[in-house]
Each structure stands twice: as structure tokens, then as C-alpha cells.
Amino acid sequence: GKVRYDPALVQPAQLVDAIESAGFGGTYMGSMDTATATSPAEALHKEMRGWRAQFGGSLAFTLPVVFLSLILPHTDLHLKKRLNVDVIPGVTCKLLLVWLLVTPIQFGFGARFYRRAYKSLKHGSANMDVLVALGTSAAYFYSVVFTVLSITTGGDEGREQTCFETSAMLITFILLGKWLETSVKGKASEAISKLITLQPPTALRCDGKWGDGTGEGEDGDDTAANAALVDAEPVEVDVSKLRVGDVVKVLPGAQIPIDGVVVRGASTVDESMLTGEALPVSKAAGAAAVGGTINGSGVLWVRVNALGSETVLAKVMKVVSDAQLRKPQVQAFADRVSGYFVPCVITLALLVWIVWAYVIAYHLLPAELVDHDPSSMHPSGQMLAFMFGCAVLVIACPCAMGLATPTAVMVGSGVGASNGVLFRGGDVLERAAQVTAVVFDKTGTLTTGRLSVSEVRVWASSLTAPQFLALVGSAERGSEHPIAKAITAHAAARGVPTVEPVDFVAAAGQGLQCSVDGRAVLLGNRSWMGENGLALDAGQEEWVANLERGGVTVVLAALGDAAGR
């Protein structure tokens, strides 16, 4: 759910205090301003380290308890006889050691459950911490009662009727569950942390009165005015100091620091982090630029038009962050059940105790079912009824529905995030189980993200395919574009030798020109060919159009004075 508040009346820190006083955990994550935001995963990692330390300490005490209580009695070790000697009448050395080991687990490592249970009860509710505190306390004090009984009777009653190990193991396992749960939450939140790192902390701000770069400024053609400001030395500033309307300079290979509109320059931008598209997108004056995307080989001047929570990256982060707060129907049901489950368990435990006490007090059971022999180590009379009542509390702790459901949701979301799949919430993850078909609206661009050459067509009769591939492969050696890499890899796979081009010039978003073995080579799209006075005939145009309709990217090439068609 969400909380609306008036900042003039209450501060976020006060809301966190109110949440914690109600028995829950809370951390103020700050705004979604990517320039100043603290990683959401940091708080979870800190919490995870706390639970891990608690679990490790509890485990160190629990392992010897398990050995002494559950393993040693079934062995023939000499240690067994030595520890079964009474330290005082009714208490063996083994029992004393177990009691001393379990006590710090119960009241040290388990203190967090007592504190949260107290806060919950103070506000008139009973959460799962109440049940954990009751269940483990029942096992611990049940053992204490029988130990005291054994001492007062000199070992005639209550001997070997303790279950200290149950309390220790319950607390340790619950601590393990909490550690695993926060660990999975932390992994899921790493998706947000990675998004935060996509935006650079600083930007190159260019002062001056910049036009929009379209040539239609208030004072007429603003292209010349922008050109006059290009040579001005930019100032490196924190992204948080930028304001709407500022112009920033983006160097080749740098990340665009903030959302805006290109006012000068031309380049290609890798927007795969946002769209998943493998091919860079051409950018020129008037084109939108998104913060966090990576500039190509050209220089861009971008006017800032969005800051803080209004940027695309911040909105994506908010979606990912909100996804962890949305609960599936089964978890919402589990939360409602947990609210009734705790009082029901307590009522049932008291009812079991009362019924058995009544049955035993009025001798409604056959005598052989109730041991009245004082010399026996088995419980008798009302102690048996007390044992049954405690058993209900111990068995009900922890509640699988209350712990397993949120953990399952977090694990599913975490695995998805690690594979690049972000769920908008637990409810979406739940409905995904009913999906029978998936439709991708990607129009021919649903690929592996690795480009490859599917076909080579040579229209010049005087040129063979290997010769043509050697020329274009050599030309593309001077480019870092993904298409260039695909073409050079295609040539290498077919054993076609290539050489380094000379006089290499790249036009961002259009193509390139160079010289290979003394021949002029022109590579690029239709626009680039048109700028160089070249055009396709009707048959060639139809062939290219058919490929493009199928989602294929077509690269045209011209050699020397004639197009290589």
C-alpha cells in the first residue's frame, strides 16, 4: 500500500518511527532523484548482514546443543557416561551445559523477536513475531519447569523431560529464514542499484543562450548562434546542479547525463539499456535524448528538459522499486490469515491444556495411559496436560504461510531480475503462472542482440562476391558500429582477407567513406548515398524494401565512380 502525508505536518523519519514502534521494520529510502539517491540495496544489505551475524552466532551455540541432546544419547562414546553424572540431584552435567548454551540463544539472539512482539502487542495486534516468541518461550520455559521439578524431587519427576534444543533450533532456523529472505530482497534490489549507476555523477555544462537547433529560433535561424557557442569551454558540474534549460556537452563514448533534446551535433546513441534494441539510434538536432544511454562516435549538445524524478531513468527505477511492494493475492491472503492465526493458536493451546487437565483431574482416561509412578521419568498428571498445551504452541511456530509466501515471491522476483526480467509486482508474478502464450510487439527486431550478415548481393557484373566482401570488410575495420563488426566478422568467417582503410571518415547515423587499395568506398544508408549523389533504380529499390519489411537492416555500398550494385 501507499501512505499520503503532508510534509508540513510530518516528516518521513517520523513515519519510520511510527512503523518501527508498531513492530515492523522501516527505512527511508529518499527520493527517486538518481543524482542524489542512495542505493535501495544498501539498506537491505545492511539488514542482511545483521541477520547473517545473528544466525551465525545462534548456530555456533545451537550445534553443540543438537549434538548433546540429539546425537550423543545414541552413541557409545565415553563422553556420554561422563556427562550423565548429576551435578546436583536431578540435573546432569549434560542438561546443565545445554541449559547454559540455550539461554543466550533464547534471550540474546532471540531478543529481537521479543522486542517486536512487545511492540505489536502494545498496539493491539499479534503478528508472527508474537507467535515466534510464544513458541520458543513455551519450549524454553517448559524445559525450565521440568528441570526445576527434577531438582525439587531429587530427580524422581521431570528428569530428561526437557526440550531446550527445540527452542534453540526454532530460533536458529527462523534467523536463517530471515537472512535468506533479506538476501533475496537485496539481490532483487540490485536491479535498482544498477539503474542508479547508469547515470554519470557529473556533466559538461555549456553556458550561453542556445537555440533549439532546428533553425527556427525566436530571433530567426539559431543554427549559427549555436555554432558560435560550440567552441566555448564547458564547465564540469554535478548533475544535481543542472537546471531545466541548461545545455550539456556529451563527448563520444560518454553517457548522456540527463534527459533532454539535442540542439547541435549528430551521432548514434546506444539505448539498449532502455529499449533492448541492439542497434544504436541516430540522433541529430531536435531528437530526444535519454539520460544513462551511451553516445556513439559523434559529439552532442543536449538541452536539459527533465530532472530528478521526472527523468525516464527515475521513472523506471520507481517501477522496479514499487514492484517489491505489490503483493500477490496469495500473500495478501496469508497476511490476513496471519492476523487471525496467532490468537487462534494461543486459544487452541489454552483449550488443549484445559481439556487435558480436566480429563486427567477427573480420571476420564484409563489408568495405564497416565503414569502415576513417582519413580518413572515420564510426566504424570497435570504435567502431561501442560506438555500437550506447550506442544500446540511449539508446533505452530513458525507459520509456514507467513514466512514461505513472501520468501517465494522474493525468490521469484530475484531470479527474474538476475536474468534481466523485471516484474511490476508480486501480483504479476502470480498471474504469470496462468500464461499460455507470449506475444512480442517488436516488429522484426526480436533477436539475440548479436548482428550477423544474412545476405550479400552484388549488382556490379565486374565484381565477384569475395572481392566485394574484401572491400566492404576492409572499410568497416575503421568503424566501431555493431553493423561494422558484423560485416568484418562475416568476412573473416569466410576467409576473405581485409586490410586497414585510409582516409576514413564516418558520418554519425549515416555511413562512412574511405579508400581501400586505392579504390574509393562508400558505405551507408539511403540518406548517405543521396548526399553523395547516388540513388537506387526501381528494381533495386523494390529488393531493398522487401528486406526492410522483414526487419532486415540493409547497408548499401558504392565503389569508385560506380555503385557496387
C-alpha positions in Angstrom: 0.0 0.0 0.0 0.9 3.7 -0.1 0.8 6.4 2.5 0.0 10.0 1.7 1.2 12.6 4.1 1.5 16.4 4.5 5.3 17.3 4.7 4.3 20.4 6.7 2.9 18.3 9.5 5.0 15.2 9.5 8.5 14.1 8.3 9.5 10.8 6.7 11.6 10.0 9.7 8.6 10.3 12.0 6.7 7.8 9.7 9.6 5.4 10.0 9.5 5.7 13.8 5.8 5.0 13.9 6.2 1.9 11.7 9.0 0.6 13.9 7.0 1.3 17.1 4.3 -0.9 15.6 6.7 -3.8 15.5 7.8 -3.6 11.9 11.0 -2.6 10.2 11.2 0.6 8.2 13.9 2.6 6.3 13.5 5.9 4.5 14.9 5.4 1.0 14.8 9.1 0.0 13.6 10.5 -3.3 14.0 8.8 -6.7 16.4 11.5 -7.8 19.1 9.4 -9.5 21.7 12.1 -8.9 21.4 12.0 -5.2 19.6 8.8 -4.4 21.1 6.2 -2.1 21.0 2.7 -3.4 17.9 0.8 -2.1 20.0 -2.3 -1.9 22.4 -0.7 0.7 19.8 -0.7 3.5 18.8 -4.3 2.6 22.5 -5.4 2.6 22.9 -3.8 6.0 19.9 -5.6 7.3 21.1 -8.9 5.7 24.5 -8.6 7.4 22.7 -8.1 10.7 20.6 -11.2 10.2 23.6 -13.2 9.0 25.6 -12.2 12.1 22.6 -13.2 14.3 22.2 -16.6 12.5 26.0 -17.3 12.7 26.1 -16.6 16.4 23.0 -18.6 17.1 24.3 -21.5 15.0 27.5 -21.6 17.0 25.5 -22.2 20.2 22.9 -24.5 18.6 25.3 -27.1 17.0 26.7 -28.3 20.4 23.1 -28.3 21.8 22.0 -30.5 19.0 25.0 -32.8 19.5 24.5 -33.1 23.2 20.7 -33.5 23.0 20.0 -35.5 19.8 23.3 -37.2 18.8 25.2 -38.1 21.9 22.4 -40.2 23.5 22.5 -42.5 20.5 26.3 -43.2 20.6 28.6 -45.3 22.7 31.1 -42.5 23.4 32.7 -42.4 26.8 31.7 -38.7 26.9 28.1 -39.8 27.2 28.7 -41.5 30.6 30.8 -38.6 31.9 28.1 -36.0 31.1 25.3 -38.1 32.5 26.7 -37.6 36.0 24.5 -35.5 38.3 26.0 -32.1 39.1 23.2 -31.6 41.6 20.4 -34.1 42.4 18.1 -34.1 39.3 20.4 -32.2 37.0 23.1 -33.9 34.9 26.2 -32.2 33.6 24.8 -32.6 30.1 21.5 -30.9 31.0 23.3 -28.0 32.7 25.5 -27.5 29.6 22.5 -27.5 27.3 20.7 -25.0 29.6 23.6 -22.7 29.6 24.0 -22.9 25.9 20.4 -22.3 25.0 19.8 -19.3 27.4 21.9 -16.8 25.3 20.1 -18.1 22.2 16.7 -17.5 23.7 17.3 -14.1 25.3 20.2 -12.9 23.2 19.8 -13.9 19.6 16.0 -14.2 20.1 15.7 -10.8 21.8 14.7 -9.1 18.5 11.5 -11.3 18.4 10.6 -10.3 21.9 11.0 -6.6 21.2 9.0 -6.8 18.0 6.3 -8.9 19.7 6.1 -6.4 22.6 5.6 -3.5 20.2 3.0 -5.5 18.2 1.0 -6.4 21.4 1.3 -2.8 22.6 -0.6 -1.7 19.6 -3.3 -4.3 20.0 -2.1 -6.7 17.2 -0.5 -10.0 17.1 2.0 -10.6 14.3 4.3 -13.6 13.5 6.9 -12.3 16.0 4.4 -12.9 18.8 4.0 -16.5 17.7 7.7 -17.0 17.4 8.2 -15.5 20.9 5.4 -17.6 22.4 6.5 -20.9 20.7 10.2 -20.6 21.6 9.3 -19.4 25.1 6.9 -22.3 25.6 9.7 -24.8 24.7 12.3 -23.0 26.9 10.1 -22.5 30.0 8.6 -25.9 29.6 12.1 -27.3 29.9 12.8 -25.0 32.8 9.7 -26.1 34.7 10.6 -29.8 34.3 14.2 -29.0 35.3 13.0 -27.3 38.5 10.6 -30.2 39.1 13.5 -32.6 38.7 15.6 -30.6 41.2 12.9 -30.3 43.8 12.1 -34.0 43.6 15.7 -35.1 43.5 15.3 -36.5 40.0 12.2 -38.5 40.8 10.0 -36.5 38.5 10.7 -34.5 35.3 14.1 -36.0 34.6 15.0 -36.0 30.9 11.7 -34.3 30.1 13.3 -31.1 28.7 13.3 -29.8 25.1 15.8 -27.0 25.2 17.1 -28.0 21.8 13.6 -27.3 20.3 13.8 -23.6 21.4 17.4 -23.2 20.1 16.7 -24.9 16.7 13.5 -22.9 16.2 15.2 -19.6 16.7 18.2 -20.6 14.6 16.0 -21.7 11.7 13.9 -18.6 11.8 17.1 -16.5 11.8 18.2 -18.5 8.8 14.9 -17.7 7.0 15.2 -14.0 7.8 18.7 -14.0 6.5 17.8 -15.7 3.3 14.7 -13.5 2.8 16.7 -10.3 3.1 19.4 -11.7 0.9 16.9 -12.4 -1.9 15.4 -8.9 -1.4 18.9 -7.4 -1.7 19.6 -9.3 -4.9 16.3 -8.1 -6.4 17.1 -4.5 -5.3 20.4 -4.7 -7.2 18.4 -4.1 -10.3 17.6 -0.6 -8.9 21.2 -0.1 -7.9 22.5 -0.9 -11.4 20.0 1.6 -12.8 21.4 4.3 -10.5 24.9 3.7 -11.7 23.7 4.2 -15.3 23.7 7.9 -14.8 27.0 9.7 -14.6 27.5 11.9 -11.5 28.8 14.9 -13.5 28.1 16.7 -16.7 29.8 19.2 -19.0 27.6 22.3 -18.9 27.9 24.9 -21.7 26.9 28.4 -20.8 25.3 30.8 -23.2 22.0 31.4 -24.9 21.4 28.3 -27.0 18.6 27.9 -29.6 16.7 24.6 -30.2 19.0 23.8 -33.1 16.1 23.5 -35.7 16.9 26.8 -37.4 13.6 28.3 -36.2 14.6 30.2 -33.1 12.9 33.4 -31.8 15.5 35.5 -33.5 15.4 33.6 -36.7 17.9 31.0 -37.7 19.5 29.8 -34.4 22.0 27.3 -36.1 24.6 30.0 -36.5 24.1 31.2 -32.9 24.6 27.6 -31.6 27.7 27.2 -33.8 29.2 30.3 -32.1 28.9 28.7 -28.7 30.4 25.3 -29.7 34.0 26.4 -29.1 33.2 27.7 -25.6 34.9 25.7 -22.8 32.3 23.7 -20.9 32.3 23.6 -17.1 32.1 20.2 -15.3 29.4 20.3 -12.7 27.4 17.8 -10.6 24.3 16.5 -12.3 22.3 17.7 -9.2 23.3 21.3 -10.1 21.8 21.2 -13.6 18.6 23.1 -14.2 15.9 22.7 -17.0 17.1 24.7 -20.0 20.9 24.1 -19.4 22.9 22.7 -22.3 25.4 19.9 -21.7 28.1 18.6 -24.0 28.3 14.8 -24.5 31.6 13.5 -25.7 32.0 10.4 -27.9 31.6 7.2 -25.9 30.2 9.1 -22.8 26.9 8.5 -21.1 24.3 11.1 -21.6 23.9 12.6 -18.1 20.3 13.8 -18.2 17.1 13.7 -20.3 16.9 16.4 -22.9 16.7 17.4 -26.6 19.7 17.5 -29.0 20.3 21.2 -30.0 23.5 20.6 -32.0 25.6 17.7 -33.3 24.9 14.3 -34.8 25.7 10.9 -33.5 24.3 7.4 -32.8 23.2 6.5 -29.3 23.1 3.1 -27.7 19.7 2.9 -26.0 19.8 -0.8 -25.4 19.6 -0.3 -21.6 16.2 1.2 -22.1 14.7 -0.5 -25.2 16.8 -3.7 -25.5 17.5 -2.8 -29.2 20.9 -3.9 -30.4 21.3 -1.2 -33.0 22.3 2.4 -32.0 19.7 5.1 -32.7 20.7 8.1 -34.9 20.5 11.5 -33.1 20.5 15.0 -34.6 19.1 18.4 -33.7 15.6 18.1 -32.4 15.9 14.4 -31.3 15.1 13.3 -27.8 18.0 12.0 -25.6 17.6 9.9 -22.5 19.9 10.0 -19.5 22.0 6.9 -19.0 22.2 6.0 -22.7 25.7 5.9 -24.3 26.8 8.3 -27.0 28.5 6.9 -30.1 31.3 8.5 -32.2 29.8 12.0 -32.5 29.6 15.0 -30.2 26.2 16.1 -29.0 24.9 19.2 -27.3 21.8 18.4 -25.3 19.3 20.8 -23.7 18.0 19.6 -20.3 14.2 19.2 -20.2 13.7 16.8 -17.2 15.3 16.5 -13.8 15.1 14.2 -10.7 12.0 12.1 -10.5 10.8 13.3 -13.9 13.6 11.6 -15.9 12.9 8.3 -17.7 15.6 6.5 -15.7 14.0 7.7 -12.4 10.6 6.5 -13.6 12.0 3.1 -14.5 13.6 2.9 -11.0 10.3 3.8 -9.4 8.5 1.0 -11.3 11.2 -1.5 -10.2 11.1 -0.2 -6.6 7.3 -0.3 -6.4 7.3 -3.8 -7.8 8.7 -5.1 -4.5 5.8 -3.6 -2.5 3.0 -5.1 -4.6 1.7 -8.3 -3.1 0.1 -11.2 -4.9 -3.3 -12.3 -3.8 -2.0 -15.4 -2.0 0.4 -13.2 0.1 -2.4 -10.8 0.9 -4.5 -13.7 2.0 -1.6 -15.1 4.0 -1.3 -11.7 5.8 -4.9 -11.7 6.7 -4.7 -15.3 7.9 -1.6 -14.5 10.0 -3.6 -11.8 11.8 -6.1 -14.4 13.0 -3.7 -17.3 13.2 -1.8 -16.0 16.2 -4.8 -15.6 18.6 -6.3 -18.8 17.3 -3.1 -20.7 18.1 -3.0 -19.2 21.6 -6.7 -20.0 22.2 -6.2 -23.5 20.9 -3.2 -24.1 23.1 -5.1 -23.0 26.2 -8.1 -25.1 25.2 -5.9 -28.2 24.8 -4.3 -27.6 28.2 -7.7 -27.1 29.9 -9.3 -30.1 28.3 -6.5 -32.4 29.2 -6.3 -31.0 32.7 -10.0 -31.7 33.1 -9.7 -35.2 31.6 -6.8 -36.1 33.9 -8.2 -34.4 37.0 -11.5 -36.4 36.8 -9.8 -39.7 35.8 -11.5 -39.9 32.4 -8.6 -41.7 30.9 -7.6 -45.4 31.5 -5.1 -45.6 34.4 -2.5 -47.2 32.1 -2.4 -44.1 29.9 -1.4 -41.8 32.8 1.7 -42.7 34.6 1.4 -42.2 38.4 4.6 -43.9 39.3 6.8 -41.4 41.1 10.0 -43.3 40.2 9.2 -43.0 36.5 10.9 -40.5 34.3 7.6 -39.9 32.3 5.4 -36.9 33.2 2.3 -37.5 35.2 -1.0 -35.8 35.9 -1.2 -32.1 35.2 2.4 -32.0 33.8 1.1 -34.1 30.9 -1.7 -31.6 30.2 0.9 -28.8 30.3 3.1 -30.7 27.9 0.2 -31.0 25.4 -0.6 -27.3 25.6 3.0 -26.3 25.0 3.2 -28.7 22.1 0.5 -26.8 20.2 2.5 -23.5 20.6 5.8 -25.1 19.6 4.4 -26.9 16.5 2.6 -23.8 15.3 5.9 -21.9 15.3 7.0 -20.7 12.7 4.0 -20.3 10.5 4.9 -21.7 7.0 2.2 -19.5 5.3 3.6 -16.3 7.0 7.2 -17.0 6.1 7.2 -19.1 2.9 4.8 -16.9 0.8 6.8 -13.7 0.9 10.0 -15.6 0.5 8.7 -17.4 -2.6 7.7 -14.1 -4.1 11.1 -12.5 -3.4 13.0 -15.5 -4.8 10.9 -15.5 -8.0 11.4 -11.7 -8.4 15.1 -12.0 -7.6 15.7 -14.8 -10.2 13.9 -12.8 -12.8 15.9 -9.7 -12.1 19.2 -11.6 -12.3 18.1 -12.8 -15.8 17.0 -9.3 -16.9 13.3 -9.8 -16.4 11.6 -7.2 -14.2 8.2 -8.0 -12.7 6.0 -5.0 -11.9 4.9 -6.7 -8.7 4.2 -9.9 -6.9 0.6 -10.0 -8.3 2.1 -10.0 -11.8 4.4 -12.9 -10.9 1.4 -14.8 -9.6 -0.7 -14.3 -12.7 2.3 -15.4 -14.8 1.5 -19.0 -13.8 -1.6 -18.8 -15.9 0.1 -17.5 -19.1 -0.2 -19.8 -22.1 1.1 -17.6 -24.8 3.5 -14.6 -25.1 3.2 -12.0 -27.8 6.2 -9.7 -28.5 5.5 -6.4 -30.2 9.0 -5.9 -31.6 8.3 -6.0 -35.3 11.2 -7.9 -36.7 13.7 -6.8 -34.0 13.3 -9.7 -31.5 16.9 -11.0 -31.8 19.7 -12.4 -29.8 21.3 -8.9 -29.8 24.2 -10.0 -31.9 24.0 -8.8 -35.5 25.0 -11.1 -38.4 25.1 -10.8 -42.2 22.2 -12.7 -43.8 22.8 -12.0 -47.5 25.3 -10.3 -49.8 24.1 -9.0 -53.1 26.5 -7.7 -55.8 24.9 -5.8 -58.7 28.2 -4.9 -60.5 28.9 -7.6 -63.1 32.7 -6.9 -63.0 32.9 -7.7 -59.3 32.8 -11.1 -57.6 31.2 -11.6 -54.1 34.6 -12.3 -52.4 36.1 -9.2 -54.0 33.2 -7.1 -52.9 33.3 -8.5 -49.4 37.0 -7.8 -49.1 36.5 -4.2 -49.9 33.5 -3.5 -47.6 35.1 -5.7 -44.9 38.2 -3.6 -45.1 36.2 -0.4 -45.0 34.3 -1.4 -41.9 37.6 -2.2 -40.0 37.7 1.6 -39.2 34.3 1.6 -37.5 33.1 0.5 -34.0 29.5 0.3 -35.1 27.8 -3.1 -34.4 26.9 -3.4 -38.1 30.6 -2.9 -39.0 31.6 -5.6 -36.5 29.1 -8.0 -38.1 30.4 -7.3 -41.6 34.1 -7.8 -40.6 33.2 -11.0 -38.7 31.3 -12.3 -41.8 34.4 -11.7 -44.0 36.7 -13.3 -41.5 34.4 -16.4 -41.2 34.6 -16.9 -45.0 38.4 -16.5 -45.1 38.2 -13.2 -47.0 41.4 -11.1 -46.3 40.9 -7.5 -45.3 43.2 -4.5 -44.9 43.2 -1.3 -43.0 41.4 1.6 -44.8 42.9 5.0 -45.3 41.3 8.5 -45.4 38.5 7.1 -43.2 35.6 9.5 -42.4 32.4 8.4 -40.5 29.1 10.3 -40.7 27.2 9.6 -37.5 23.9 7.8 -38.2 24.5 7.7 -41.9 27.7 5.8 -43.1 31.3 6.2 -43.9 33.7 6.8 -46.7 37.3 5.7 -47.1 39.9 4.3 -49.5 40.8 0.6 -49.8 43.7 -0.4 -52.0 43.3 2.8 -54.0 39.6 2.5 -54.5 37.0 4.9 -53.0 34.5 3.1 -50.9 31.2 4.5 -49.7 29.0 2.6 -47.2 25.8 3.6 -45.5 22.0 4.1 -45.8 19.9 5.7 -48.5 20.3 9.2 -46.9 24.1 8.9 -47.1 24.0 7.7 -50.7 21.7 10.5 -51.6 24.0 13.1 -50.1 26.7 11.7 -52.4 24.6 11.9 -55.5 23.7 8.1 -55.7 20.3 6.5 -56.0 18.8 3.1 -56.5 16.8 2.1 -59.6 13.3 0.7 -59.3 14.3 -2.9 -59.2 17.0 -2.4 -56.6 14.6 -0.2 -54.5 12.0 -3.0 -54.5 14.6 -5.6 -53.4 15.8 -3.4 -50.5 12.2 -2.5 -49.5 11.3 -6.2 -49.3 14.2 -6.9 -47.0 13.4 -3.9 -44.7 9.8 -5.1 -44.4 11.1 -8.3 -43.0 13.1 -6.4 -40.3 16.5 -6.6 -42.1 18.9 -3.7 -41.9 20.2 -3.0 -45.4 23.7 -1.4 -45.9 24.4 0.0 -49.4 27.9 0.2 -50.8 29.4 2.2 -53.7 32.9 1.7 -55.2 34.9 4.2 -57.1 32.7 6.2 -59.5 30.1 3.4 -59.9 27.7 2.0 -57.3 28.6 -1.6 -56.4 25.1 -2.9 -57.3 
